Amino acid sequence: MSEEDDLDLNSLDDDELVQQMHDDLYDGLKEEIIEAVNILLARKWTPYDVLTKALVEGMRIVGIDFRDGILFVPEVLLAANAMKGGMVLLRPLLAETGAPRVGKMVIGTVKGDIHDIGKNLVGMMMEGAGFDVIDLGINNPVENYLEAIEEHQPDILGMSALLTTTMPYMKVVIDTLKEKGMRDDYVVLVGGAPLNEEFADAIGADAYCRDAAVAVETAKDFMARKHNQLASA
Amino acid sequence: MELAPSEEFDFKRGKGDVLLIACGALAREIVALIELNGWTHLDVTCLPAKWHNTPQFIPDGVRKKIQEAKGNYTKIYCVYADCGTGGLLDKVLEEEGVERIAGPHCYSFFSGNDVFAEREDADMRAFFLTDYLARHFDKLIWQGLGLDRHPELLSDYFGNYEKLVFFAQVPDEKLQILARDAAKKLGLAYEYRETGFGDLATFMSAAEPA
């Protein structure tokens, strides 16, 4: 794009700017997203509104087109990296302003597996949806999950695996939780390319999440049920 | 197993009465083994090798091939490992009564499934190439992952890897150069292991008519 064609984001009104941010997320334009986040903050938008109305909504559109086979992994990664740019600015402000928190999640890739693209996307989208996310990284033995659960007392435990050879380890973690009488204290969500609902059922997970958008919706559903149960108790 | 070369048999599709339904990434090796061993009873049909990146297409693709072939062959075998289908391919094969080569993926059965499993921990941070993948690295991996257009995504994809291991089925200097170049492009250490055809040869030698 020539300089003459460059769009001055400052010249857009709020609605136009948010629409432009959705487009820029879709196109993976990190610098533009960072600039637009700064503009909205300067216009006295709350960090929470910038996050939800601009970034999360933009990523929701990306997620739909990924699910429908219009976008592919490289494009989703670019969009995620652009959102990350905005999140770096928003994260400390969200903490300062006491934005609403939906719940807490511990997430990690299981032992023997170093793949984290899907897990990272889920973590980022969960954070965007108002969850506190404790990311354990890759190659996690059951002890790592147990320690994190004890330390952070999450609502949700998320496990990810990309390999057929590593996905059975999720059952090791769930069985350990059962042995310790802790299984029912947490919602266990699992995901990863070779997984399916049948596998999630077989290992005793609460749900299989096909992608990051499904993970967020599933987590929100479980949190809503939990609140309803507490309210009616 | 003895792989005695035969100059008398050039494989032609549509001749054998035992069908191998295989990943296109294995076609060259399968035909080489058929010709080396004079396995005239074997026929081969392949599905797209590019499904390496989208294994969700494999189970239905294999089912379609089986149903098209039933009645035309005395026996059908599947030359796919689980290949990232998470057991869904096995479900299809069980329903269709077709046996497949054992293993989680081709790197494993080329190495020998037992050998591969023993090295699982040591190779956890390894990215694998076979002859096919070395030959088609640029198209299938580099372009397939969008790295030609977005090299900045390299660390997203390969940041947790440390080495590239080239499992060579047939010693080939040119392929070794390609594999080494691939490792360099990905920023990984390079390791070469000559596997031969591994468990593929054993599986094919046992693929007999009903």
Interface residues (C-beta under 8 A of the other chain):
Chain A: G28 F72 V73 P74 E75 L77 L78 N81 G112 D113 I114 H115 D116 I117 I138 N139 L162 L163 T164 T165 M167 A193 P194 L195 N196 E198 F199
Chain B: P55 Q56 D82 G84 T85 G86 G87 L88 P104 H105 E120 D121 M124 R125 L145 G146 L147 R149 H150 E152 L153 D156 Y157 N160 Y161
